[in-house]
Every structure is written in structure tokens, then in C-alpha cells.
Amino acid sequence: HPVLLEAPVPLTVHSSSPRYPSSQVRFSPPSTPPPTTFVIGDSIVLNIKKKCAATLSFPGAKVSDIMEKIPTILADHPLTKNVVLHVCFNDIPSQTSEILKSDFTKLLDSLQFYDKRIFVSGPLPPFNRGMGHLSRTLSFHTLLKLTCAARNVVFIDNFNVFWNHPAFFCHDGIHPNGLGSRILTDNLFYTTVTSPTA
């Protein structure tokens, strides 16, 4: 799966690392401090860019896929303080609420053993994709929010930020465009900065 690490003034390296096979990795120059925040998710977060942060985007990934990748990612980056997860978009068409809740609960439970601040980035409301898709996304938004609250994990509400803002989306009505990616970035990192530490 393609992997993208975002950092200021990136140097692009084509890698065949067994950890990230057939991936494109962008690393900071040696003098740049290692990222303190990692954004990990599907293609929605592909263009998230922030100083002192890195983004790993796995297009097509589901919750179960991210859960498998987390141990290796965190082992490779022990200095990371904050982990922002953005997943479930690819689960929405095929998974029932019960299966998604089970997978997401397992993901959150697996993260409790790491000394990291965990944030869950909620889904974006699809634009012009039909009421069925919108209703299902809202249902999953509510489910994730309640699941996070039950485990004292910070949930980042993107649904209301993007609601009724077609200018934030690409033509597919799903992925954020340039403006939408900047709005998403601001929303994610505003929460990581302003949320009290446990």
C-alpha cells in the first residue's frame, strides 16, 4: 500500500523496505526534529501537512488494516507523542455497525499499552452521494463518538465542520480538495493542541 510521510521541506526517497513495501516515503532532512505527531489513516488524510508532524496514508485501508500496521509504525517512531487515527471510510459500504464497533474497540484497546495521546478523527460527510451514504456515515460518526467517549479517547468532529460545504471537496464528493485538506489539518491539530493531557 502506498505510504506517505509528510514533513516540511521533504526529501523523496523510493523505498522497497519490507516494513513499507512498494511505498513512497518522504523524510525530513537530518537537521529537522523527528515528528511528535503522527496522522495515520486512509486516503482522506493523504494531503495533511504540518510542521513537526508526519502523515501515513494507506488508501483503501480499513480499521483492521490500520490495527495491523500500528505496532510497526510506533516501534519505528518511539518519540511520537500524539497519534491521530482517521479510519472507517472504507468500512462504511461493507461493514455493519456491530462489526465496525468491534473492530474499532479492538483498535482502541490495542493502543492503551502505548504511552501516547490518542485522537480519533471522525468521518467527513459525503457530498452529493445520496441520502443512504450520508445517513450511514452519520450513523458511524455517532458510533465512533460514543465508543471514544466510553474509553476516554478524544474524538475529533469533522462531520459538522464539513457539513454543507461543497467547496471543501473534490469532484467525487468524498475526498477533501486543497482547501478541504487545510481545513481538516487545522481541525485535527487545533484539537491536539487544545485538548488537556490525561
N, C-alpha and C positions, 0 to 999 in steps of 0.2 A: 504494500500500500504506500502511496506517496506520503512523505513526511516533510514537513516544513518547519524549520525553527527560525523564528523571526527575531532579529536583533538590529540595533542601529548600525549603519554602515556595514551591511553584511558582505561576507565573502562566500561565494557559491562554490560548493565542492560536490561533485558527483561521486557518491559512495556506494559500494556494494557490501557494506557492513552487514554481518549476519544478524545484528540486532535490528537494523532498519534496511532490509534488502530492497534493492532497486529503488532507492529513495534519493530525493534531492534534499540536501541538508545545508542550511545557511548558518554559519557560525560567526560570532563576533570576532574582531581582531583580538590578538592575545592580550592587549592592554585593557580591554573592556572587562569590567567586573562580570562575574557569572550572573545569570538571571536569578532573581529572587522569587519570581512568579512564573508559573507555567500555566498556559491555557492549553487544555487537551480536549480534542473533540473531533467532530466530523467536518464536512466541507463548509459548514456555516461560518466557522471561525478561521477560514483559510487566510483572510487578509487582516487579521488582528495584529496590530503592531504597537509596541510600547517600549519605551526605554526601560532597561533593567528587567525585561520580561521576554519570554520566548513562547512561540506557538507551535504546537504539534498538531497538524491536521491530518486526519485519516478519512478521506472521502469514502462514504458508504458504510462507515463503522457503526455498529450497534452497541448497546450498553455492554453486552457480553464481550464484545471485541475489545473495548476500552479496558474492561476489567482484567483481561489477559495481559495487556500491554503495561499497565500501571507499575507492577513490581520492577520491571526492567528500566522503565523511564526514571523512576525515583531512585533506583540504585545507581544509575548513571549520573544523577544530579543531586547529590546529598545536601547541597547548600540551599536548595529550593525551600522557601518558607511558605509560599501560598500555591495552592493548586486549584485552578478553576476548571470545572468539568462542563462541557457543553455536548450532551448526547441526548438521544431518544428520537430525533427526527426520523432516522431510518427504521426505528422500531414501530412508528405510528401506523404505517399501512398494514403491517402483518401481525403485530402483537396485540393480545388482549390486555386489558387493564391489569388483570391479575398477574400475567406473565411479566409485564413491564415492571410492576411494583416489586415482584420477587427478584428480578434481575437487578433493579436499581438498589433494592435493600441490600443485596449481596455486595454490590459495588461499594456502597457507603460503609458497610460493616468491615470490608477488607481494608478500608483506608484508616480505620480507627487505630491501627497498630503503628501508623507513621506519625511522627511529630511534625505535622504540617497543618496549616489552616486550610480547610476545605470549603470551597464555594461551588454551588451548583447553579449554572446558568440555564434559565428556563427557555422553552421553545419560543420561536418567533411566530406570530400569527400569519398564516399564509394569505397572500393577497390574490383575490380573483381566482381561487382554486376550487370554489364550490362550498356550499354550506356543510356538506358532510365532512370534508377535510378540516374545515375551520372548527366545527363542533368537536371533532376527535382531538384536535390539537389543544383546544381549551380544556377538554377533559384531562388530558395528560399533564397540562400545565398545573391544574388543580391537584392532581395526584402527586406530582413531584413536590409541589409546595408543601403539602401535608406530610409527605414522607420525610422531607428535610426537617420540618418543624418537630416531628416526633423524635429526631435524632440530634437535635440542636445543631444542625448544619445550616449555614447561611444560604438562602435561596435568592437568586438574582432575577427579578421580574423583568423580562424583556417583552412579554406579551403586551402589556399596557403602553410601553414605550413605543412599540412599533405599530400598535393598532391604528388603523385608518390613516396610515402614512405611506401611500404607494410610492412616493419619491425615494423611499429608503430601500426599495427592492429592485433586483434585476428583472428582466422581462419574464422570467419563469415564475415570479411571484413567490419565490421561496428563499433564494439566497440574497443577502444584503449586497447592494452595489457599493461603490466607493463611499458615498455619503452614509449609507446604512452601516457599513463596517466601522466608520468613525464613530457613529452614534453608539453602536454596540460596544466598541472599545471603551468609550467614555463611561458607559453604564457599568461595565464589568469592573473597571479599575476604580471608579468612584466608590463602589461597594467594598472592594478590598481595602481601600484606604480608610473609609469611614466606619467600617464595622469594628466594634470593640473586640479586643483579643480575649480569648477564653481564660 
